[in-house]
Amino acid sequence: MKLTFPFLLLTALILNGTDALGDPLITKQPTNQSVSLGANVRFRVTATTTAPPLTYQWRLATTDLPQQTNPSLTVTNAQLKDAGDYEVVVTDTSGSVTSQTAHLEVDATFTKITTGKIVTDGGDSFGCAWGDYDNDGWIDLFVCNADTSHFLYRNNGDGTFARITSGSLINAGSAFGVAWGDYDNDGNLDIFLSGGNGVPPTIPNRLFHNEGDGRLTKIKTGPLVTQLLKSHAGIWADFDNDGLIDLFVVNYFSSSPKVPVQDNYLYWNRGNGAFDRSSFGAKPLANGSSWNAAAADFNNDGWTDLFVPQGGRTGAQNGLLYLNNRDGSFTFQTNSVASTNRANSVASAWGDYDNDGFPDLFVTNFYGQDNFLYHNNGDGTFTQVTNSPVTLASGGSVGCAWGDYDNDGWLDLFVANLGPVNPLTNDSIAPAGNFLYHNNGDGTFTKVTAGSLVNELSYSNGCAWADYDNDGFIDLFVCNRAEVARGDNFLYRNNGNRNNWINVRLVGTVSNRAAIGAKVRVQATIDGKSFWQMREISGGSNFGSQNELRANFGLGDATNVDQVRIEWPSGIVQTLTNVTAKQFLTVAEHQSGAVTTPAFTSVAPSQDGALDLTVAGDTGRLYLLEGSTNLVNWSWLGVRSNSVGSVQFTDASATNQPQRFYRVSVP
């Protein structure tokens, strides 16, 4: 019996083989998915049979879904009611089989925007920058592309955007980075574009002046826009605290095809549209491929410092951390951990994630290397954070941006990933999900796993936060590259929660008009604990990208702000107390106390047609001089400190003008 039983069993299986093999065979099961509100979701099953035809019936929570009888199921504009367990019954003429359950999670933190050109244009997008270029109170967006025309989206104020399709800015040629900044202090944001395709470089960097009427005019003269460089990014900052923002531009090199090492350059703003170029010289530690830059006053001495991530796709290199010497020069911080670490670093962003009043530094790394987080010790040194979800995940990271998306009073972090790349060919292997880290408020982070922000696969580059719908909660834009085909960019609208907030817009008078480099500090009592938060207005960072220029603060359950303290680049400090929450607060730079009206005491011709002007007034004050040719349009000419009872100005722009008017004020 032991010898014949297997034979009899095999015979039985063969006799019943038609029925056993006739049931549909599912070769690919539907999978679990987690998306944000508004996203489109697709489930798919693959099956084979020897007894066709195959039919399909999708179910939600074991209930048949009407008319859902295809191999795939699409859920459009996902809502909370769509969440649950999905399965499909596959049937042929011999029987049926039910797939494994696929769970759909719908996260309500953000809504994925799926309509409008801002998310359907498709391109080869590198950097993005939020800025209210038309001064209507609604934040607009510029996106630069490597191989297509650029995207300028004007905010309509109703949650939608209109794409501007004409103008020299739109057709400015390939670019890798973008930054808004008001370089002439006329109250209108100008824009800088850096880099572009071409080996050797064929396109210089570009600067566009905002005329205040919607037009952005290309500047065609000066070394800033004529020198051919292999630039990847440029950032605005007032490095000498003279009231005019300067421009720092990083340059990289390529080994295949060969592009030689190029210096990084600082363009000092001299007023009247003129910039003086200053080289940073040979890059320390035999490095040469600078990819981006981020500026912040990391030692809180009132002078903007600088970090340059290096390596990128070129090879592992050291980062460059520079301390501002307050005299127009910088000192490379040789022994800082931010400078001694070697990696294929791409981008960086400053943010005070632990609310100790000092900005910390995050750096993204390529080729699957772990990213870096440096905690600011408050004494000019940094400690590398190693045992954190922020530093233990790799995804071919590129862009990064700090922002308190849930308004709990603690900065969170978004990281954009390009995905794995073959280091030999630099070709992308596959798309990847992006990272979002929630700040736990105790120096640690939790990696967010729910929603489209972290589950949607893409080839992402730059990213930036801004409250584009003015509801008090910051929203997120993400640029996507055309690694395989042109990919649509991502826009996620923050749905908010019950937490309170305050949004602070600064208007410089003695300092630069856009208030870049100003620090805004707020003190509030949240969850029974009183603490300070700090934001430093940034002229660009991360991967050729820029958060909006307003300072957004989450206040949790606080109904008012105990103190708002503004530290301007000029040295002026303003303090407001008992400020109501849930408001958009605009603060103009102002020196407190009574002031005697200043007066011109002499106006005399100088060399080459320039004019020397002397003003008498109170000591211990900063004086602002403006000029005009028609008494209607006034231009910023300079700021002076009065220490002896009088100040002197020289107006070099007075040449070849039939008439010239001046006014002086103590803002």
C-alpha positions as CSV (number, residue, x, y, z in Angstrom):
1,M,0.0,0.0,0.0
2,K,2.8,2.4,0.7
3,L,4.1,2.0,-2.8
4,T,0.8,2.3,-4.7
5,F,-0.9,5.2,-2.7
6,P,1.3,7.9,-4.3
7,F,0.6,6.5,-7.7
8,L,-3.2,6.6,-7.1
9,L,-2.9,10.2,-5.8
10,L,-1.0,11.3,-8.8
11,T,-3.6,9.7,-11.0
12,A,-6.3,11.5,-9.2
13,L,-4.6,14.8,-9.8
14,I,-4.1,14.2,-13.5
15,L,-7.7,13.2,-13.9
16,N,-8.8,16.4,-12.2
17,G,-6.1,18.5,-13.8
18,T,-8.5,20.5,-16.0
19,D,-10.4,21.8,-13.0
20,A,-7.3,22.4,-10.8
21,L,-5.5,24.4,-13.5
22,G,-8.6,26.1,-14.9
23,D,-9.1,28.6,-12.1
24,P,-7.5,32.0,-12.8
25,L,-4.0,32.5,-11.6
26,I,-3.1,35.9,-10.2
27,T,0.5,36.7,-11.2
28,K,0.6,40.2,-9.8
29,Q,-1.4,41.3,-6.7
30,P,-2.7,44.8,-6.0
31,T,-0.5,46.5,-3.4
32,N,-1.1,48.8,-0.4
33,Q,-1.0,52.5,-1.1
34,S,-0.8,55.7,1.0
35,V,-1.8,59.0,-0.6
36,S,-2.8,62.5,0.3
37,L,-6.2,64.0,-0.2
38,G,-6.9,64.8,-3.8
39,A,-4.4,62.3,-5.2
40,N,-5.3,59.8,-8.0
41,V,-4.7,56.2,-7.0
42,R,-4.4,53.2,-9.3
43,F,-4.7,49.5,-8.2
44,R,-3.8,46.8,-10.7
45,V,-4.0,43.1,-10.9
46,T,-2.5,40.7,-13.5
47,A,-3.9,37.2,-14.0
48,T,-3.7,34.3,-16.5
49,T,-6.0,31.5,-17.3
50,T,-6.5,28.4,-19.5
51,A,-10.2,28.9,-19.6
52,P,-10.9,32.4,-20.9
53,P,-12.4,34.9,-20.9
54,L,-11.3,36.7,-17.7
55,T,-13.6,39.1,-15.9
56,Y,-13.0,41.3,-13.0
57,Q,-15.0,42.8,-10.1
58,W,-13.4,45.2,-7.7
59,R,-14.6,45.5,-4.1
60,L,-14.2,47.9,-1.3
61,A,-14.7,46.4,2.2
62,T,-16.1,43.2,0.4
63,T,-18.8,45.3,-1.3
64,D,-18.8,45.3,-5.1
65,L,-17.9,48.6,-6.7
66,P,-20.4,49.5,-9.6
67,Q,-18.8,49.4,-13.1
68,Q,-15.3,48.6,-11.7
69,T,-14.7,45.6,-13.9
70,N,-11.3,46.1,-15.5
71,P,-7.9,44.8,-14.5
72,S,-7.1,48.2,-13.0
73,L,-9.1,50.4,-10.7
74,T,-8.5,54.2,-10.5
75,V,-9.6,56.3,-7.6
76,T,-9.7,59.9,-8.7
77,N,-9.4,62.8,-6.2
78,A,-9.1,60.5,-3.2
79,Q,-11.1,61.4,-0.2
80,L,-11.3,60.0,3.3
81,K,-14.3,58.0,2.4
82,D,-12.2,56.1,-0.2
83,A,-9.9,54.7,2.4
84,G,-10.2,51.0,3.2
85,D,-9.5,47.5,1.9
86,Y,-9.7,46.8,-1.8
87,E,-9.7,43.4,-3.5
88,V,-10.7,42.1,-6.9
89,V,-12.5,38.9,-7.9
90,V,-11.1,37.4,-11.0
91,T,-13.3,34.9,-12.9
92,D,-13.0,32.6,-15.9
93,T,-15.3,29.9,-17.2
94,S,-14.0,27.4,-14.7
95,G,-14.2,29.4,-11.5
96,S,-13.0,32.5,-9.6
97,V,-10.3,33.6,-7.3
98,T,-10.0,36.6,-5.0
99,S,-6.9,38.7,-4.8
100,Q,-5.1,39.6,-1.7
101,T,-6.4,42.7,0.1
102,A,-4.8,46.1,-0.8
103,H,-5.2,48.8,1.8
104,L,-5.6,52.4,0.8
105,E,-4.6,55.0,3.3
106,V,-5.8,58.6,2.7
107,D,-3.8,61.1,4.7
108,A,-5.5,64.5,5.4
109,T,-2.5,66.5,6.3
110,F,-2.0,67.8,2.7
111,T,-4.0,67.9,-0.5
112,K,-2.2,66.9,-3.7
113,I,-3.0,69.5,-6.3
114,T,-3.7,67.7,-9.6
115,T,-5.2,70.4,-11.8
116,G,-3.7,73.5,-13.3
117,K,-0.6,74.2,-15.3
118,I,1.5,74.5,-12.2
119,V,1.3,70.7,-11.9
120,T,0.7,69.6,-15.5
121,D,3.3,71.6,-17.5
122,G,6.0,69.0,-17.4
123,G,9.6,70.0,-17.7
124,D,13.1,69.3,-16.6
125,S,12.9,71.3,-13.4
126,F,15.8,72.0,-11.1
127,G,15.1,74.9,-8.8
128,C,12.1,76.8,-7.6
129,A,11.6,80.1,-5.7
130,W,8.6,81.6,-4.1
131,G,8.3,85.4,-4.2
132,D,5.6,88.1,-4.4
133,Y,7.0,89.8,-7.5
134,D,3.9,91.9,-8.2
135,N,3.4,93.0,-4.6
136,D,-0.3,92.0,-4.4
137,G,0.1,90.1,-1.2
138,W,0.0,86.6,-2.8
139,I,3.2,84.6,-3.2
140,D,4.1,83.8,-6.8
141,L,6.4,81.0,-8.0
142,F,9.3,80.7,-10.5
143,V,10.6,77.3,-11.7
144,C,13.8,77.0,-13.7
145,N,14.3,74.2,-16.3
146,A,17.4,72.7,-17.8
147,D,16.1,72.1,-21.3
148,T,12.8,73.9,-21.7
149,S,11.4,77.4,-21.2
150,H,11.0,78.5,-17.6
151,F,7.8,78.6,-15.6
152,L,6.5,81.8,-13.9
153,Y,3.2,81.3,-12.1
154,R,1.3,84.3,-10.9
155,N,-0.8,83.7,-7.9
156,N,-4.5,84.5,-8.6
157,G,-5.3,84.7,-5.0
158,D,-8.0,82.0,-5.1
159,G,-5.8,78.9,-4.8
160,T,-4.9,78.9,-8.6
161,F,-2.1,80.2,-10.6
162,A,-1.8,81.8,-14.1
163,R,1.3,80.9,-16.1
164,I,3.1,83.8,-17.7
165,T,4.2,82.6,-21.1
166,S,6.1,85.6,-22.6
167,G,9.1,87.7,-21.8
168,S,12.8,87.4,-21.8
169,L,12.8,85.7,-18.3
170,I,10.7,82.9,-19.6
171,N,13.0,82.2,-22.5
172,A,16.2,82.9,-20.8
173,G,17.9,79.6,-21.6
174,S,18.8,76.6,-19.5
175,A,19.2,77.3,-15.7
176,F,19.9,75.2,-12.6
177,G,19.1,77.7,-9.8
178,V,16.9,80.7,-9.0
179,A,16.7,83.3,-6.3
180,W,14.5,86.4,-5.7
181,G,16.0,89.5,-4.1
182,D,15.5,93.3,-4.3
183,Y,19.1,94.3,-5.2
184,D,18.2,98.0,-5.8
185,N,15.9,98.5,-2.9
186,D,13.0,99.8,-5.0
187,G,10.5,97.5,-3.3
188,N,10.2,95.1,-6.3
189,L,11.8,91.7,-6.2
190,D,14.4,91.1,-8.9
191,I,15.5,87.6,-9.9
192,F,18.8,85.8,-10.6
193,L,19.2,82.6,-12.7
194,S,22.3,80.5,-12.5
195,G,24.0,77.9,-14.7
196,G,22.6,75.8,-17.4
197,N,23.5,73.1,-19.8
198,G,26.5,73.3,-22.1
199,V,30.1,72.0,-21.8
200,P,32.1,74.2,-21.9
201,P,29.6,76.8,-20.5
202,T,27.8,78.6,-23.3
203,I,25.3,80.6,-21.2
204,P,26.3,83.2,-18.6
205,N,24.3,83.8,-15.4
206,R,21.4,86.1,-15.8
207,L,19.9,88.9,-13.7
208,F,16.5,90.5,-14.3
209,H,15.3,93.8,-12.9
210,N,11.7,94.1,-11.8
211,E,10.2,97.3,-13.3
212,G,7.3,97.3,-10.9
213,D,4.7,96.9,-13.6
214,G,4.9,93.1,-14.2
215,R,7.9,93.4,-16.5
216,L,11.3,91.8,-15.7
217,T,14.1,93.3,-17.8
218,K,17.2,91.4,-18.5
219,I,20.5,93.1,-17.4
220,K,23.0,92.9,-20.2
221,T,26.2,94.5,-18.9
222,G,28.6,93.8,-16.1
223,P,30.7,90.8,-15.1
224,L,27.8,89.2,-13.2
225,V,26.0,88.5,-16.5
226,T,28.7,88.3,-19.0
227,Q,31.3,85.9,-17.6
228,L,31.0,82.3,-18.8
229,L,31.0,80.1,-15.7
230,K,29.9,76.6,-14.8
231,S,27.5,77.9,-12.1
232,H,25.0,75.8,-10.3
233,A,23.4,78.3,-7.8
234,G,23.5,81.8,-6.6
235,I,22.2,83.2,-3.3
236,W,21.5,86.8,-2.0
237,A,22.8,88.1,1.3
238,D,24.1,91.4,2.6
239,F,27.5,90.1,3.6
240,D,28.9,93.6,4.4
241,N,25.7,95.0,6.1
242,D,25.7,98.1,3.9
243,G,22.0,97.9,3.1
244,L,22.5,96.3,-0.3
245,I,22.2,92.6,-0.9
246,D,25.2,91.0,-2.5
247,L,25.3,87.8,-4.6
248,F,27.3,84.7,-4.0
249,V,27.7,82.3,-7.0
250,V,29.0,78.7,-6.8
251,N,30.8,77.0,-9.7
252,Y,31.4,73.3,-10.2
253,F,33.5,71.3,-12.6
254,S,32.9,68.2,-14.7
255,S,35.4,65.4,-15.3
256,S,33.6,63.9,-18.2
257,P,33.4,65.9,-20.4
258,K,36.2,67.9,-18.9
259,V,35.5,71.3,-17.4
260,P,38.3,72.9,-15.3
261,V,37.9,73.9,-11.7
262,Q,36.5,77.4,-11.3
263,D,36.5,79.7,-8.3
264,N,33.4,80.7,-6.5
265,Y,32.6,84.4,-6.7
266,L,31.0,87.0,-4.5
267,Y,29.5,90.0,-6.3
268,W,29.5,93.0,-4.0
269,N,26.5,95.3,-4.6
270,R,27.8,98.9,-5.0
271,G,24.4,100.5,-5.6
272,N,23.0,102.0,-8.8
273,G,22.9,98.5,-10.4
274,A,26.7,98.0,-10.2
275,F,28.4,94.9,-8.8
276,D,32.1,94.3,-8.1
277,R,33.3,90.8,-8.6
278,S,35.5,89.2,-5.9
279,S,36.9,85.6,-6.2
280,F,37.0,83.4,-3.2
281,G,40.2,82.0,-4.6
282,A,41.4,78.4,-4.7
283,K,39.0,76.1,-2.9
284,P,40.5,74.7,0.3
285,L,41.5,71.1,0.7
286,A,42.0,70.5,-3.0
287,N,38.2,70.6,-3.6
288,G,36.6,72.2,-6.6
289,S,33.1,71.2,-7.4
290,S,30.7,73.5,-5.5
291,W,27.0,72.7,-6.1
292,N,25.0,75.1,-4.0
293,A,25.3,77.5,-1.0
294,A,23.4,78.6,2.1
295,A,24.0,81.7,4.2
296,A,23.2,82.3,7.8
297,D,24.7,84.0,10.8
298,F,25.6,80.8,12.6
299,N,27.5,82.5,15.5
300,N,24.9,85.3,16.0
301,D,27.4,88.1,15.7
302,G,25.2,90.0,13.3
303,W,27.2,89.1,10.2
304,T,26.1,86.6,7.6
305,D,28.3,83.5,7.3
306,L,28.3,80.9,4.5
307,F,28.3,77.1,3.8
308,V,29.0,75.5,0.5
309,P,28.2,71.8,-0.1
310,Q,30.6,70.1,-2.5
311,G,31.0,66.9,-4.5
312,G,27.7,66.3,-6.1
313,R,28.0,63.9,-9.0
314,T,31.7,64.7,-9.4
315,G,33.2,62.8,-6.4
316,A,33.4,62.9,-2.6
317,Q,34.6,66.3,-1.4
318,N,34.7,68.5,1.8
319,G,32.1,71.0,2.6
320,L,33.2,74.6,2.9
321,L,32.1,76.5,6.1
322,Y,33.1,80.2,6.1
323,L,33.0,82.7,9.0
324,N,32.4,86.3,8.1
325,N,35.3,88.5,9.4
326,R,33.2,91.7,9.3
327,D,35.7,93.4,7.0
328,G,34.7,92.0,3.6
329,S,36.7,88.8,4.0
330,F,35.9,85.3,5.2
331,T,37.8,82.6,7.2
332,F,37.5,79.0,6.2
333,Q,36.6,76.9,9.2
334,T,39.3,74.2,8.7
335,N,38.6,72.2,11.8
336,S,34.8,72.3,11.8
337,V,33.1,68.9,11.3
338,A,31.0,70.6,8.6
339,S,34.3,71.1,6.7
340,T,36.1,67.9,7.5
341,N,33.4,65.5,6.4
342,R,33.8,64.2,2.8
343,A,30.8,63.2,0.7
344,N,29.0,63.7,-2.6
345,S,27.2,66.6,-1.1
346,V,24.6,68.5,-3.1
347,A,22.6,71.0,-1.1
348,S,22.1,72.4,2.4
349,A,19.7,74.5,4.5
350,W,19.9,76.3,7.8
351,G,17.2,76.0,10.4
352,D,17.0,76.3,14.2
353,Y,15.4,72.9,14.7
354,D,15.9,72.8,18.5
355,N,14.8,76.4,19.2
356,D,18.0,77.3,21.1
357,G,18.5,80.5,19.0
358,F,21.3,79.2,16.8
359,P,20.8,77.9,13.2
360,D,21.6,74.3,12.6
361,L,22.7,72.8,9.3
362,F,21.3,70.0,7.1
363,V,23.3,68.7,4.1
364,T,22.0,66.3,1.4
365,N,24.3,63.7,-0.1
366,F,24.2,61.7,-3.4
367,Y,24.9,58.1,-4.5
368,G,23.0,56.6,-1.6
369,Q,25.1,58.2,1.1
370,D,23.5,59.2,4.4
371,N,22.7,62.8,4.8
372,F,24.3,65.1,7.4
373,L,22.8,67.0,10.3
374,Y,25.0,69.4,12.2
375,H,23.8,70.7,15.6
376,N,25.0,74.3,16.3
377,N,26.6,74.3,19.8
378,G,26.2,78.0,20.2
379,D,30.0,78.6,20.5
380,G,30.9,78.6,16.8
381,T,31.3,74.8,16.6
382,F,29.0,72.0,15.4
383,T,28.3,68.5,16.5
384,Q,27.3,65.9,13.9
385,V,24.1,64.1,14.7
386,T,24.4,60.5,13.7
387,N,21.7,58.4,15.4
388,S,18.6,60.0,13.9
389,P,16.1,59.1,11.2
390,V,17.2,62.3,9.4
391,T,20.7,60.9,9.0
392,L,20.0,57.2,8.6
393,A,18.1,57.3,5.4
394,S,19.5,57.6,1.9
395,G,17.7,58.2,-1.4
396,G,20.0,60.0,-3.7
397,S,19.0,63.2,-1.8
398,V,19.1,66.6,-3.6
399,G,16.8,69.4,-2.3
400,C,16.0,70.1,1.4
401,A,13.9,72.7,3.2
402,W,13.0,73.4,6.8
403,G,9.4,74.4,7.7
404,D,6.9,74.0,10.5
405,Y,4.2,72.4,8.5
406,D,1.9,71.5,11.5
407,N,2.4,74.8,13.3
408,D,3.4,73.1,16.6
409,G,6.4,75.5,17.1
410,W,9.1,73.1,15.9
411,L,10.8,73.1,12.5
412,D,10.2,70.0,10.4
413,L,12.3,68.9,7.4
414,F,11.5,67.9,3.8
415,V,14.1,66.2,1.6
416,A,13.7,65.7,-2.2
417,N,15.3,62.6,-3.7
418,L,16.4,62.0,-7.2
419,G,16.7,58.3,-6.6
420,P,19.6,55.9,-7.1
421,V,22.1,56.7,-9.7
422,N,24.7,54.7,-11.4
423,P,28.0,56.3,-10.3
424,L,29.8,55.2,-13.5
425,T,27.3,56.6,-16.0
426,N,25.4,59.1,-13.8
427,D,22.2,57.6,-15.2
428,S,19.2,57.3,-12.9
429,I,18.3,53.8,-12.1
430,A,14.8,54.3,-10.7
431,P,12.6,57.0,-9.2
432,A,12.3,57.3,-5.4
433,G,10.0,58.6,-2.7
434,N,10.8,61.8,-0.9
435,F,11.4,62.2,2.9
436,L,9.4,64.2,5.4
437,Y,10.6,64.4,9.0
438,H,8.4,65.6,11.8
439,N,10.1,67.4,14.7
440,N,9.2,65.8,18.0
441,G,10.2,68.9,19.9
442,D,12.9,67.1,22.0
443,G,15.8,67.2,19.5
444,T,14.5,64.0,17.7
445,F,12.6,63.4,14.5
446,T,10.0,60.9,13.3
447,K,10.0,59.9,9.6
448,V,6.6,60.4,8.1
449,T,5.3,57.4,6.2
450,A,1.8,58.5,5.2
451,G,0.7,60.6,2.3
452,S,1.7,61.4,-1.3
453,L,4.6,63.6,-0.1
454,V,6.6,60.6,0.8
455,N,5.1,57.8,-1.3
456,E,4.9,59.3,-4.7
457,L,7.8,58.1,-6.8
458,S,9.7,60.7,-8.8
459,Y,13.0,62.2,-9.8
460,S,12.9,65.2,-7.5
461,N,15.3,68.1,-7.3
462,G,14.6,71.5,-5.6
463,C,11.8,72.2,-3.2
464,A,10.4,75.1,-1.2
465,W,7.8,76.0,1.4
466,A,5.4,79.0,1.2
467,D,1.9,79.8,2.4
468,Y,0.6,80.5,-1.1
469,D,-3.1,80.5,-0.1
470,N,-2.6,82.8,3.0
471,D,-4.3,80.4,5.5
472,G,-1.4,80.4,8.0
473,F,-0.1,77.0,7.1
474,I,2.9,76.5,4.8
475,D,2.5,74.6,1.5
476,L,5.1,72.7,-0.5
477,F,6.3,72.7,-4.1
478,V,8.7,70.1,-5.5
479,C,10.6,70.2,-8.8
480,N,10.9,67.0,-10.8
481,R,13.6,66.2,-13.4
482,A,13.1,64.7,-16.8
483,E,15.3,61.7,-16.2
484,V,13.2,59.4,-18.4
485,A,10.5,61.6,-19.7
486,R,9.3,65.1,-18.7
487,G,7.7,64.8,-15.3
488,D,5.1,67.0,-13.8
489,N,6.1,69.0,-10.7
490,F,4.3,68.5,-7.4
491,L,2.2,71.0,-5.3
492,Y,0.9,70.0,-1.9
493,R,-1.6,72.3,-0.2
494,N,-1.5,72.2,3.6
495,N,-4.9,71.5,5.0
496,G,-4.0,72.9,8.4
497,N,-5.2,72.0,11.9
498,R,-6.2,73.7,15.1
499,N,-2.8,75.1,15.9
500,N,-2.3,78.9,15.9
501,W,0.3,80.8,13.9
502,I,1.7,84.2,13.0
503,N,3.2,85.3,9.7
504,V,5.7,88.2,9.7
505,R,6.6,90.2,6.7
506,L,9.5,92.6,7.0
507,V,10.2,95.8,5.1
508,G,13.7,97.1,5.4
509,T,14.4,100.8,5.3
510,V,18.0,101.1,6.5
511,S,18.6,97.4,5.8
512,N,17.9,95.9,2.4
513,R,14.3,96.3,1.5
514,A,13.6,92.5,1.3
515,A,15.1,92.1,4.8
516,I,17.3,89.2,3.7
517,G,19.5,88.3,6.7
518,A,17.1,89.7,9.3
519,K,16.3,87.5,12.2
520,V,12.8,87.2,13.5
521,R,12.4,85.7,17.0
522,V,9.0,85.0,18.7
523,Q,8.4,84.0,22.3
524,A,5.2,82.2,23.1
525,T,3.8,79.7,25.7
526,I,2.9,76.5,23.9
527,D,1.6,73.4,25.7
528,G,2.4,75.2,29.0
529,K,6.1,75.9,28.1
530,S,7.4,79.3,27.2
531,F,10.2,79.3,24.5
532,W,11.6,81.2,21.6
533,Q,11.7,80.4,18.0
534,M,13.9,82.0,15.3
535,R,13.7,82.4,11.5
536,E,16.4,84.1,9.4
537,I,15.1,85.6,6.1
538,S,16.9,83.7,3.4
539,G,18.0,84.8,-0.1
540,G,18.1,81.2,-1.3
541,S,19.6,77.9,-0.3
542,N,18.9,74.1,-0.7
543,F,19.1,73.0,-4.4
544,G,18.9,76.4,-6.2
545,S,15.6,77.1,-4.5
546,Q,14.1,79.5,-2.0
547,N,11.4,79.5,0.6
548,E,9.1,82.6,0.7
549,L,10.6,85.7,2.2
550,R,8.0,86.0,5.0
551,A,8.7,84.3,8.3
552,N,6.1,81.7,9.2
553,F,5.8,80.6,12.9
554,G,3.6,77.8,14.4
555,L,2.2,78.7,17.8
556,G,0.4,75.5,18.8
557,D,-2.2,76.4,21.5
558,A,-0.8,79.9,22.2
559,T,-3.4,82.6,21.5
560,N,-0.9,85.4,21.5
561,V,2.8,86.0,21.1
562,D,4.5,87.4,24.2
563,Q,7.3,89.0,22.2
564,V,8.3,89.5,18.5
565,R,11.9,90.6,18.3
566,I,13.4,91.6,15.0
567,E,17.2,91.9,14.6
568,W,17.9,93.8,11.3
569,P,21.2,93.5,9.4
570,S,21.7,97.2,10.2
571,G,21.9,96.5,13.9
572,I,18.5,98.0,14.6
573,V,16.4,95.9,17.0
574,Q,12.6,96.2,17.3
575,T,10.5,94.5,19.9
576,L,6.7,94.1,19.9
577,T,4.8,92.6,22.9
578,N,1.5,90.8,23.4
579,V,0.9,90.3,19.7
580,T,-2.3,88.6,18.6
581,A,-2.0,85.2,16.9
582,K,-3.5,84.2,13.6
583,Q,-2.5,87.3,11.7
584,F,-0.2,88.5,8.9
585,L,2.0,91.1,10.5
586,T,4.0,93.6,8.5
587,V,6.8,95.4,10.3
588,A,8.9,98.2,8.7
589,E,12.3,98.8,10.0
590,H,12.3,101.8,12.4
591,Q,14.6,103.4,15.0
592,S,12.8,104.1,18.2
593,G,12.8,107.4,20.1
594,A,12.2,111.1,19.2
595,V,14.4,112.4,16.4
596,T,15.3,116.0,15.4
597,T,14.5,116.6,11.7
598,P,17.8,116.2,9.8
599,A,18.8,119.0,7.4
600,F,21.2,119.4,4.5
601,T,24.1,121.7,5.3
602,S,26.0,121.6,2.1
603,V,25.8,120.3,-1.5
604,A,28.9,120.5,-3.6
605,P,30.2,119.1,-6.9
606,S,32.8,116.4,-6.6
607,Q,35.0,114.6,-9.2
608,D,33.5,113.4,-12.5
609,G,30.2,115.1,-11.9
610,A,29.4,113.4,-8.6
611,L,27.9,115.4,-5.7
612,D,29.0,115.5,-2.1
613,L,26.2,116.1,0.4
614,T,26.4,116.8,4.1
615,V,23.5,116.3,6.5
616,A,23.3,117.5,10.2
617,G,21.2,115.7,12.8
618,D,21.1,113.7,16.0
619,T,24.0,111.4,16.8
620,G,23.6,107.7,17.3
621,R,21.2,107.4,14.4
622,L,21.3,105.8,10.9
623,Y,20.4,108.1,8.0
624,L,19.0,107.1,4.7
625,L,19.6,109.1,1.6
626,E,17.4,108.8,-1.5
627,G,17.5,110.6,-4.9
628,S,15.0,111.4,-7.6
629,T,14.8,113.1,-11.0
630,N,11.1,113.9,-10.8
631,L,10.1,114.0,-7.1
632,V,7.9,110.9,-7.8
633,N,10.2,108.0,-8.1
634,W,12.9,107.8,-5.4
635,S,16.0,105.5,-5.5
636,W,18.0,104.3,-2.5
637,L,21.5,105.9,-2.4
638,G,23.0,104.9,0.8
639,V,22.9,104.6,4.6
640,R,25.3,106.4,7.0
641,S,25.8,106.3,10.8
642,N,25.9,109.7,12.5
643,S,28.4,109.6,15.3
644,V,29.6,113.3,15.3
645,G,26.5,115.3,14.5
646,S,26.8,115.2,10.7
647,V,27.1,112.6,7.9
648,Q,28.5,112.8,4.4
649,F,27.1,111.2,1.2
650,T,28.5,111.1,-2.3
651,D,26.1,110.6,-5.2
652,A,28.1,109.1,-8.0
653,S,24.9,108.7,-10.1
654,A,24.4,112.4,-10.3
655,T,26.4,112.7,-13.5
656,N,24.8,113.7,-16.8
657,Q,21.4,114.6,-15.3
658,P,19.7,117.9,-15.8
659,Q,18.2,118.0,-12.3
660,R,18.5,115.9,-9.2
661,F,16.5,116.0,-5.9
662,Y,17.5,114.5,-2.6
663,R,15.8,113.6,0.7
664,V,17.2,112.3,3.9
665,S,15.4,110.5,6.7
666,V,15.9,108.7,9.9
667,P,13.7,105.6,9.5
